[in-house]
Every structure is written in C-alpha cells, then in structure tokens.
Amino acid sequence: MPIAIVSNKNIMHGEPVIDGTRIPAYVIMDYLSEGYDFERIKAAYPHLTDEHIMAVIKYAAQTMRKKAVAA
C-alpha cells in the first residue's frame, strides 16, 4: 500500500502530514532543500522509510502541478 500524505484539521492544524505520523510534509521538504539526503532525514526520524520521503516529494510535485494549472 502506498504511503499517503493526508490533511486532518485535528492533526497539526490541518497541515499535510505523512499518514500515521505528525510530521508535516513541509518539514521533509525543508530538509531536502537544505541538502539533507534520505539517510540523514531517516536518522532524525528513525521510523521513516525511503517510501515516506518519496511520498512527500510526489505530493509536492502534484501540488505544484495543480497550482501551475490553476494560475
């Protein structure tokens, strides 16, 4: 089953998070933008996998694509 990014107003004030966690997607994107590799992110969040991080990247790409179409 693929990892999902979800929003729930009762979790982190509705920020998109990695399903089953309270880790906002933007936190992982911030780490990636600062040059962290997957291993360094997983060291900070040992329960995450490569699939979790890839789900955040895919979510960010889909979000950008939707905003580009809407603009």
N, CA, C and O atoms as a CHARMM CRD file, in Angstrom:
* protein
*
  284
    1    1 MET  N      0.84100  -1.17400   0.00000 PROA 1      0.00000
    2    1 MET  CA     0.00000   0.00000   0.00000 PROA 1      0.00000
    3    1 MET  C      0.89500   1.24900   0.00000 PROA 1      0.00000
    4    1 MET  O      1.80800   1.35600   0.81900 PROA 1      0.00000
    5    2 PRO  N      0.63500   2.18700  -0.91300 PROA 2      0.00000
    6    2 PRO  CA     1.47800   3.38100  -0.98200 PROA 2      0.00000
    7    2 PRO  C      1.29400   4.26700   0.24900 PROA 2      0.00000
    8    2 PRO  O      0.22800   4.29700   0.86400 PROA 2      0.00000
    9    3 ILE  N      2.34900   4.97600   0.58600 PROA 3      0.00000
   10    3 ILE  CA     2.31400   5.93500   1.68600 PROA 3      0.00000
   11    3 ILE  C      1.53500   7.16100   1.21400 PROA 3      0.00000
   12    3 ILE  O      1.69800   7.60700   0.07800 PROA 3      0.00000
   13    4 ALA  N      0.69400   7.70000   2.08400 PROA 4      0.00000
   14    4 ALA  CA    -0.12000   8.85600   1.71500 PROA 4      0.00000
   15    4 ALA  C      0.27200  10.07900   2.52400 PROA 4      0.00000
   16    4 ALA  O      0.79100   9.98100   3.63600 PROA 4      0.00000
   17    5 ILE  N      0.01000  11.21800   1.93800 PROA 5      0.00000
   18    5 ILE  CA     0.09800  12.48800   2.64000 PROA 5      0.00000
   19    5 ILE  C     -1.34900  12.91000   2.88200 PROA 5      0.00000
   20    5 ILE  O     -2.14700  12.97300   1.94700 PROA 5      0.00000
   21    6 VAL  N     -1.68000  13.19500   4.12300 PROA 6      0.00000
   22    6 VAL  CA    -3.06400  13.47300   4.48200 PROA 6      0.00000
   23    6 VAL  C     -3.17600  14.79000   5.24400 PROA 6      0.00000
   24    6 VAL  O     -2.21600  15.25700   5.85700 PROA 6      0.00000
   25    7 SER  N     -4.36100  15.37200   5.19000 PROA 7      0.00000
   26    7 SER  CA    -4.67200  16.56500   5.97500 PROA 7      0.00000
   27    7 SER  C     -5.88800  16.26300   6.83200 PROA 7      0.00000
   28    7 SER  O     -6.89300  15.73500   6.35400 PROA 7      0.00000
   29    8 ASN  N     -5.77800  16.60600   8.09400 PROA 8      0.00000
   30    8 ASN  CA    -6.87400  16.41100   9.03900 PROA 8      0.00000
   31    8 ASN  C     -6.82000  17.59500   9.98800 PROA 8      0.00000
   32    8 ASN  O     -5.79500  17.83000  10.62700 PROA 8      0.00000
   33    9 LYS  N     -7.90500  18.33700  10.08800 PROA 9      0.00000
   34    9 LYS  CA    -7.90800  19.54400  10.91100 PROA 9      0.00000
   35    9 LYS  C     -7.54400  19.27000  12.36300 PROA 9      0.00000
   36    9 LYS  O     -7.16000  20.18800  13.08800 PROA 9      0.00000
   37   10 ASN  N     -7.65900  18.02400  12.79400 PROA 10     0.00000
   38   10 ASN  CA    -7.33200  17.66100  14.17500 PROA 10     0.00000
   39   10 ASN  C     -5.88100  17.24100  14.35900 PROA 10     0.00000
   40   10 ASN  O     -5.45300  16.97500  15.48200 PROA 10     0.00000
   41   11 ILE  N     -5.12800  17.18000  13.28100 PROA 11     0.00000
   42   11 ILE  CA    -3.71100  16.80300  13.35500 PROA 11     0.00000
   43   11 ILE  C     -2.89400  17.94500  12.76900 PROA 11     0.00000
   44   11 ILE  O     -3.03500  18.27800  11.59200 PROA 11     0.00000
   45   12 MET  N     -2.05100  18.53600  13.57900 PROA 12     0.00000
   46   12 MET  CA    -1.16000  19.61700  13.14100 PROA 12     0.00000
   47   12 MET  C     -1.92100  20.74100  12.43900 PROA 12     0.00000
   48   12 MET  O     -1.44200  21.31200  11.46000 PROA 12     0.00000
   49   13 HSD  N     -3.10300  21.04600  12.95000 PROA 13     0.00000
   50   13 HSD  CA    -3.92800  22.15300  12.44000 PROA 13     0.00000
   51   13 HSD  C     -4.24600  22.01700  10.94700 PROA 13     0.00000
   52   13 HSD  O     -4.42300  23.01600  10.25000 PROA 13     0.00000
   53   14 GLY  N     -4.31600  20.78800  10.47200 PROA 14     0.00000
   54   14 GLY  CA    -4.67900  20.55600   9.07700 PROA 14     0.00000
   55   14 GLY  C     -3.53200  20.59600   8.09400 PROA 14     0.00000
   56   14 GLY  O     -3.75000  20.45500   6.89100 PROA 14     0.00000
   57   15 GLU  N     -2.30400  20.78700   8.57800 PROA 15     0.00000
   58   15 GLU  CA    -1.14600  20.75400   7.67000 PROA 15     0.00000
   59   15 GLU  C     -1.04600  19.35600   7.05200 PROA 15     0.00000
   60   15 GLU  O     -1.33900  18.36700   7.72400 PROA 15     0.00000
   61   16 PRO  N     -0.64200  19.26100   5.79600 PROA 16     0.00000
   62   16 PRO  CA    -0.41600  17.93200   5.20800 PROA 16     0.00000
   63   16 PRO  C      0.71700  17.21100   5.95200 PROA 16     0.00000
   64   16 PRO  O      1.81300  17.74800   6.11200 PROA 16     0.00000
   65   17 VAL  N      0.42900  16.00100   6.39400 PROA 17     0.00000
   66   17 VAL  CA     1.41000  15.20400   7.13600 PROA 17     0.00000
   67   17 VAL  C      1.55200  13.83100   6.49800 PROA 17     0.00000
   68   17 VAL  O      0.69500  13.39500   5.72900 PROA 17     0.00000
   69   18 ILE  N      2.63700  13.16500   6.82700 PROA 18     0.00000
   70   18 ILE  CA     2.81200  11.78000   6.40000 PROA 18     0.00000
   71   18 ILE  C      1.81700  10.94400   7.20100 PROA 18     0.00000
   72   18 ILE  O      1.80500  10.98500   8.43100 PROA 18     0.00000
   73   19 ASP  N      0.99000  10.19500   6.49600 PROA 19     0.00000
   74   19 ASP  CA    -0.05600   9.39500   7.13900 PROA 19     0.00000
   75   19 ASP  C      0.53600   8.54400   8.25500 PROA 19     0.00000
   76   19 ASP  O      1.56600   7.89300   8.08300 PROA 19     0.00000
   77   20 GLY  N     -0.13700   8.56200   9.40000 PROA 20     0.00000
   78   20 GLY  CA     0.30500   7.77100  10.54700 PROA 20     0.00000
   79   20 GLY  C      1.34100   8.47600  11.40100 PROA 20     0.00000
   80   20 GLY  O      1.82100   7.91200  12.38400 PROA 20     0.00000
   81   21 THR  N      1.69700   9.72100  11.03300 PROA 21     0.00000
   82   21 THR  CA     2.66600  10.49300  11.80600 PROA 21     0.00000
   83   21 THR  C      2.10700  11.88800  12.04200 PROA 21     0.00000
   84   21 THR  O      1.01800  12.22800  11.58200 PROA 21     0.00000
   85   22 ARG  N      2.86700  12.67500  12.75900 PROA 22     0.00000
   86   22 ARG  CA     2.56600  14.09000  12.92200 PROA 22     0.00000
   87   22 ARG  C      3.66700  14.91900  12.26900 PROA 22     0.00000
   88   22 ARG  O      3.91200  16.06100  12.65700 PROA 22     0.00000
   89   23 ILE  N      4.32200  14.33600  11.28200 PROA 23     0.00000
   90   23 ILE  CA     5.41500  15.02100  10.59500 PROA 23     0.00000
   91   23 ILE  C      4.85300  15.72900   9.36900 PROA 23     0.00000
   92   23 ILE  O      4.42400  15.08000   8.41400 PROA 23     0.00000
   93   24 PRO  N      4.85500  17.07700   9.39500 PROA 24     0.00000
   94   24 PRO  CA     4.35800  17.81400   8.23800 PROA 24     0.00000
   95   24 PRO  C      5.23500  17.58600   7.01100 PROA 24     0.00000
   96   24 PRO  O      6.45600  17.46400   7.11300 PROA 24     0.00000
   97   25 ALA  N      4.59200  17.53300   5.86000 PROA 25     0.00000
   98   25 ALA  CA     5.32400  17.33600   4.61100 PROA 25     0.00000
   99   25 ALA  C      6.35100  18.44600   4.40500 PROA 25     0.00000
  100   25 ALA  O      7.44200  18.19100   3.89400 PROA 25     0.00000
  101   26 TYR  N      6.01000  19.68500   4.80100 PROA 26     0.00000
  102   26 TYR  CA     6.94500  20.78700   4.57100 PROA 26     0.00000
  103   26 TYR  C      8.24700  20.60900   5.35000 PROA 26     0.00000
  104   26 TYR  O      9.28600  21.11000   4.91900 PROA 26     0.00000
  105   27 VAL  N      8.21700  19.90900   6.48400 PROA 27     0.00000
  106   27 VAL  CA     9.44200  19.67900   7.25000 PROA 27     0.00000
  107   27 VAL  C     10.41600  18.83600   6.42900 PROA 27     0.00000
  108   27 VAL  O     11.60800  19.13600   6.36400 PROA 27     0.00000
  109   28 ILE  N      9.90400  17.79200   5.81000 PROA 28     0.00000
  110   28 ILE  CA    10.76300  16.93200   4.99200 PROA 28     0.00000
  111   28 ILE  C     11.27200  17.70700   3.77800 PROA 28     0.00000
  112   28 ILE  O     12.44000  17.57800   3.41100 PROA 28     0.00000
  113   29 MET  N     10.41400  18.50600   3.15200 PROA 29     0.00000
  114   29 MET  CA    10.85200  19.32000   2.01000 PROA 29     0.00000
  115   29 MET  C     11.91200  20.33000   2.44400 PROA 29     0.00000
  116   29 MET  O     12.86300  20.58100   1.70400 PROA 29     0.00000
  117   30 ASP  N     11.76000  20.90800   3.63000 PROA 30     0.00000
  118   30 ASP  CA    12.77900  21.83300   4.13900 PROA 30     0.00000
  119   30 ASP  C     14.12200  21.12500   4.27900 PROA 30     0.00000
  120   30 ASP  O     15.15700  21.65400   3.87400 PROA 30     0.00000
  121   31 TYR  N     14.09700  19.92400   4.85600 PROA 31     0.00000
  122   31 TYR  CA    15.34600  19.16400   4.98700 PROA 31     0.00000
  123   31 TYR  C     15.97000  18.90600   3.61600 PROA 31     0.00000
  124   31 TYR  O     17.17200  19.10200   3.43100 PROA 31     0.00000
  125   32 LEU  N     15.17100  18.47600   2.67700 PROA 32     0.00000
  126   32 LEU  CA    15.69000  18.19800   1.33900 PROA 32     0.00000
  127   32 LEU  C     16.26100  19.46200   0.69900 PROA 32     0.00000
  128   32 LEU  O     17.30100  19.41000   0.04300 PROA 32     0.00000
  129   33 SER  N     15.59300  20.58200   0.88500 PROA 33     0.00000
  130   33 SER  CA    16.06900  21.83400   0.28600 PROA 33     0.00000
  131   33 SER  C     17.37000  22.31200   0.92400 PROA 33     0.00000
  132   33 SER  O     18.12000  23.07600   0.31600 PROA 33     0.00000
  133   34 GLU  N     17.63400  21.86400   2.14100 PROA 34     0.00000
  134   34 GLU  CA    18.88700  22.20600   2.82200 PROA 34     0.00000
  135   34 GLU  C     20.00900  21.22800   2.48400 PROA 34     0.00000
  136   34 GLU  O     21.12600  21.35400   2.98500 PROA 34     0.00000
  137   35 GLY  N     19.69800  20.24700   1.62600 PROA 35     0.00000
  138   35 GLY  CA    20.73100  19.31300   1.18500 PROA 35     0.00000
  139   35 GLY  C     20.81300  18.01800   1.96400 PROA 35     0.00000
  140   35 GLY  O     21.72200  17.21800   1.74400 PROA 35     0.00000
  141   36 TYR  N     19.87600  17.80100   2.87400 PROA 36     0.00000
  142   36 TYR  CA    19.86500  16.53000   3.60300 PROA 36     0.00000
  143   36 TYR  C     19.55600  15.40600   2.62500 PROA 36     0.00000
  144   36 TYR  O     18.69600  15.54600   1.75500 PROA 36     0.00000
  145   37 ASP  N     20.26400  14.29000   2.77200 PROA 37     0.00000
  146   37 ASP  CA    19.91400  13.12700   1.96500 PROA 37     0.00000
  147   37 ASP  C     18.93200  12.26000   2.76300 PROA 37     0.00000
  148   37 ASP  O     18.66500  12.52300   3.93500 PROA 37     0.00000
  149   38 PHE  N     18.41100  11.24200   2.11500 PROA 38     0.00000
  150   38 PHE  CA    17.41500  10.39200   2.76900 PROA 38     0.00000
  151   38 PHE  C     17.94800   9.80200   4.07400 PROA 38     0.00000
  152   38 PHE  O     17.22300   9.73400   5.06700 PROA 38     0.00000
  153   39 GLU  N     19.19900   9.38200   4.07500 PROA 39     0.00000
  154   39 GLU  CA    19.76600   8.73900   5.26500 PROA 39     0.00000
  155   39 GLU  C     19.80300   9.70600   6.44400 PROA 39     0.00000
  156   39 GLU  O     19.53100   9.31400   7.57900 PROA 39     0.00000
  157   40 ARG  N     20.13500  10.95500   6.18200 PROA 40     0.00000
  158   40 ARG  CA    20.19400  11.94200   7.26200 PROA 40     0.00000
  159   40 ARG  C     18.79300  12.24900   7.79000 PROA 40     0.00000
  160   40 ARG  O     18.61300  12.43000   8.99400 PROA 40     0.00000
  161   41 ILE  N     17.81100  12.31000   6.90800 PROA 41     0.00000
  162   41 ILE  CA    16.43500  12.53200   7.35100 PROA 41     0.00000
  163   41 ILE  C     15.95600  11.34900   8.18600 PROA 41     0.00000
  164   41 ILE  O     15.32600  11.52400   9.22900 PROA 41     0.00000
  165   42 LYS  N     16.26500  10.14300   7.71200 PROA 42     0.00000
  166   42 LYS  CA    15.84000   8.95000   8.45500 PROA 42     0.00000
  167   42 LYS  C     16.56100   8.84300   9.80100 PROA 42     0.00000
  168   42 LYS  O     16.02200   8.25200  10.73800 PROA 42     0.00000
  169   43 ALA  N     17.76000   9.39900   9.91100 PROA 43     0.00000
  170   43 ALA  CA    18.45400   9.41200  11.20100 PROA 43     0.00000
  171   43 ALA  C     17.71800  10.32800  12.18700 PROA 43     0.00000
  172   43 ALA  O     17.67200  10.05400  13.38600 PROA 43     0.00000
  173   44 ALA  N     17.14500  11.41800  11.66300 PROA 44     0.00000
  174   44 ALA  CA    16.38000  12.33600  12.50900 PROA 44     0.00000
  175   44 ALA  C     15.00900  11.75900  12.86400 PROA 44     0.00000
  176   44 ALA  O     14.47400  12.02300  13.94100 PROA 44     0.00000
  177   45 TYR  N     14.45300  10.97800  11.95500 PROA 45     0.00000
  178   45 TYR  CA    13.12900  10.36300  12.13400 PROA 45     0.00000
  179   45 TYR  C     13.25000   8.87600  11.82000 PROA 45     0.00000
  180   45 TYR  O     12.88000   8.44400  10.72900 PROA 45     0.00000
  181   46 PRO  N     13.76800   8.08500  12.76800 PROA 46     0.00000
  182   46 PRO  CA    14.07500   6.67300  12.50000 PROA 46     0.00000
  183   46 PRO  C     12.91500   5.81600  12.01400 PROA 46     0.00000
  184   46 PRO  O     13.14500   4.77600  11.39600 PROA 46     0.00000
  185   47 HSD  N     11.69000   6.21600  12.27100 PROA 47     0.00000
  186   47 HSD  CA    10.54700   5.40500  11.84300 PROA 47     0.00000
  187   47 HSD  C     10.17000   5.67400  10.37800 PROA 47     0.00000
  188   47 HSD  O      9.31100   4.98300   9.83000 PROA 47     0.00000
  189   48 LEU  N     10.80100   6.66800   9.73800 PROA 48     0.00000
  190   48 LEU  CA    10.51900   6.93500   8.32500 PROA 48     0.00000
  191   48 LEU  C     11.32300   6.00600   7.42700 PROA 48     0.00000
  192   48 LEU  O     12.38800   5.51500   7.80200 PROA 48     0.00000
  193   49 THR  N     10.79000   5.78100   6.24300 PROA 49     0.00000
  194   49 THR  CA    11.46200   4.97200   5.23300 PROA 49     0.00000
  195   49 THR  C     11.66300   5.82700   3.98800 PROA 49     0.00000
  196   49 THR  O     11.15800   6.94600   3.89900 PROA 49     0.00000
  197   50 ASP  N     12.40100   5.28700   3.03900 PROA 50     0.00000
  198   50 ASP  CA    12.55500   5.97000   1.75500 PROA 50     0.00000
  199   50 ASP  C     11.18900   6.23700   1.13200 PROA 50     0.00000
  200   50 ASP  O     10.98600   7.27700   0.50700 PROA 50     0.00000
  201   51 GLU  N     10.26100   5.31300   1.29600 PROA 51     0.00000
  202   51 GLU  CA     8.92600   5.45100   0.71600 PROA 51     0.00000
  203   51 GLU  C      8.17900   6.65300   1.30900 PROA 51     0.00000
  204   51 GLU  O      7.45400   7.34600   0.59400 PROA 51     0.00000
  205   52 HSD  N      8.35300   6.89900   2.60500 PROA 52     0.00000
  206   52 HSD  CA     7.73900   8.07200   3.22900 PROA 52     0.00000
  207   52 HSD  C      8.27300   9.35600   2.58700 PROA 52     0.00000
  208   52 HSD  O      7.50500  10.25500   2.24400 PROA 52     0.00000
  209   53 ILE  N      9.57000   9.42700   2.43300 PROA 53     0.00000
  210   53 ILE  CA    10.19000  10.63000   1.86900 PROA 53     0.00000
  211   53 ILE  C      9.77700  10.80900   0.41400 PROA 53     0.00000
  212   53 ILE  O      9.49700  11.92700  -0.02000 PROA 53     0.00000
  213   54 MET  N      9.73600   9.71900  -0.33800 PROA 54     0.00000
  214   54 MET  CA     9.29400   9.80300  -1.73100 PROA 54     0.00000
  215   54 MET  C      7.83500  10.24800  -1.81700 PROA 54     0.00000
  216   54 MET  O      7.46400  10.96500  -2.74700 PROA 54     0.00000
  217   55 ALA  N      7.01400   9.83800  -0.87100 PROA 55     0.00000
  218   55 ALA  CA     5.61200  10.26200  -0.86600 PROA 55     0.00000
  219   55 ALA  C      5.51300  11.77600  -0.69800 PROA 55     0.00000
  220   55 ALA  O      4.66400  12.41700  -1.31800 PROA 55     0.00000
  221   56 VAL  N      6.37200  12.34500   0.13300 PROA 56     0.00000
  222   56 VAL  CA     6.38300  13.79900   0.31500 PROA 56     0.00000
  223   56 VAL  C      6.80300  14.48700  -0.98600 PROA 56     0.00000
  224   56 VAL  O      6.20100  15.48500  -1.38200 PROA 56     0.00000
  225   57 ILE  N      7.82300  13.96100  -1.64500 PROA 57     0.00000
  226   57 ILE  CA     8.28400  14.55100  -2.90500 PROA 57     0.00000
  227   57 ILE  C      7.18100  14.47500  -3.96500 PROA 57     0.00000
  228   57 ILE  O      6.93600  15.44400  -4.68200 PROA 57     0.00000
  229   58 LYS  N      6.52800  13.33300  -4.05700 PROA 58     0.00000
  230   58 LYS  CA     5.43300  13.18000  -5.02700 PROA 58     0.00000
  231   58 LYS  C      4.28900  14.13300  -4.70700 PROA 58     0.00000
  232   58 LYS  O      3.70700  14.73500  -5.60900 PROA 58     0.00000
  233   59 TYR  N      3.96700  14.26900  -3.42200 PROA 59     0.00000
  234   59 TYR  CA     2.90200  15.19200  -3.01100 PROA 59     0.00000
  235   59 TYR  C      3.26600  16.62000  -3.41100 PROA 59     0.00000
  236   59 TYR  O      2.42500  17.34800  -3.93800 PROA 59     0.00000
  237   60 ALA  N      4.50100  17.02100  -3.16600 PROA 60     0.00000
  238   60 ALA  CA     4.94100  18.37200  -3.52700 PROA 60     0.00000
  239   60 ALA  C      4.84700  18.58200  -5.03500 PROA 60     0.00000
  240   60 ALA  O      4.40100  19.63900  -5.48200 PROA 60     0.00000
  241   61 ALA  N      5.25600  17.60500  -5.81400 PROA 61     0.00000
  242   61 ALA  CA     5.17900  17.72000  -7.27900 PROA 61     0.00000
  243   61 ALA  C      3.73200  17.83900  -7.73800 PROA 61     0.00000
  244   61 ALA  O      3.41700  18.66000  -8.59900 PROA 61     0.00000
  245   62 GLN  N      2.85700  17.02700  -7.16800 PROA 62     0.00000
  246   62 GLN  CA     1.43100  17.08900  -7.55300 PROA 62     0.00000
  247   62 GLN  C      0.82500  18.43700  -7.17200 PROA 62     0.00000
  248   62 GLN  O      0.03300  19.00200  -7.92600 PROA 62     0.00000
  249   63 THR  N      1.19400  18.94200  -6.01700 PROA 63     0.00000
  250   63 THR  CA     0.67500  20.23100  -5.56000 PROA 63     0.00000
  251   63 THR  C      1.14700  21.34900  -6.47700 PROA 63     0.00000
  252   63 THR  O      0.36300  22.22800  -6.83400 PROA 63     0.00000
  253   64 MET  N      2.41000  21.32700  -6.86000 PROA 64     0.00000
  254   64 MET  CA     2.94200  22.33800  -7.76800 PROA 64     0.00000
  255   64 MET  C      2.26900  22.24800  -9.12400 PROA 64     0.00000
  256   64 MET  O      1.95800  23.26800  -9.73900 PROA 64     0.00000
  257   65 ARG  N      2.04500  21.03800  -9.58500 PROA 65     0.00000
  258   65 ARG  CA     1.39900  20.84500 -10.87900 PROA 65     0.00000
  259   65 ARG  C     -0.01300  21.43600 -10.86700 PROA 65     0.00000
  260   65 ARG  O     -0.41400  22.10200 -11.82200 PROA 65     0.00000
  261   66 LYS  N     -0.75700  21.20000  -9.80500 PROA 66     0.00000
  262   66 LYS  CA    -2.11900  21.73600  -9.68700 PROA 66     0.00000
  263   66 LYS  C     -2.11800  23.24500  -9.62900 PROA 66     0.00000
  264   66 LYS  O     -2.97700  23.88500 -10.23700 PROA 66     0.00000
  265   67 LYS  N     -1.16800  23.83300  -8.90900 PROA 67     0.00000
  266   67 LYS  CA    -1.10900  25.28700  -8.80400 PROA 67     0.00000
  267   67 LYS  C     -0.69700  25.90200 -10.13600 PROA 67     0.00000
  268   67 LYS  O     -1.16000  26.99200 -10.47300 PROA 67     0.00000
  269   68 ALA  N      0.15700  25.23400 -10.89500 PROA 68     0.00000
  270   68 ALA  CA     0.57900  25.73500 -12.19400 PROA 68     0.00000
  271   68 ALA  C     -0.58800  25.74800 -13.15800 PROA 68     0.00000
  272   68 ALA  O     -0.72100  26.68000 -13.95100 PROA 68     0.00000
  273   69 VAL  N     -1.42900  24.74200 -13.10800 PROA 69     0.00000
  274   69 VAL  CA    -2.59800  24.65900 -13.98900 PROA 69     0.00000
  275   69 VAL  C     -3.61500  25.73400 -13.60600 PROA 69     0.00000
  276   69 VAL  O     -4.24800  26.33900 -14.47100 PROA 69     0.00000
  277   70 ALA  N     -3.76500  25.96400 -12.28600 PROA 70     0.00000
  278   70 ALA  CA    -4.75100  26.93900 -11.80500 PROA 70     0.00000
  279   70 ALA  C     -4.32200  28.38500 -12.06100 PROA 70     0.00000
  280   70 ALA  O     -5.16800  29.27800 -12.10200 PROA 70     0.00000
  281   71 ALA  N     -3.05000  28.62200 -12.22800 PROA 71     0.00000
  282   71 ALA  CA    -2.53600  30.00400 -12.36200 PROA 71     0.00000
  283   71 ALA  C     -2.88500  30.64100 -13.66800 PROA 71     0.00000
  284   71 ALA  O     -2.52000  31.79100 -13.91200 PROA 71     0.00000
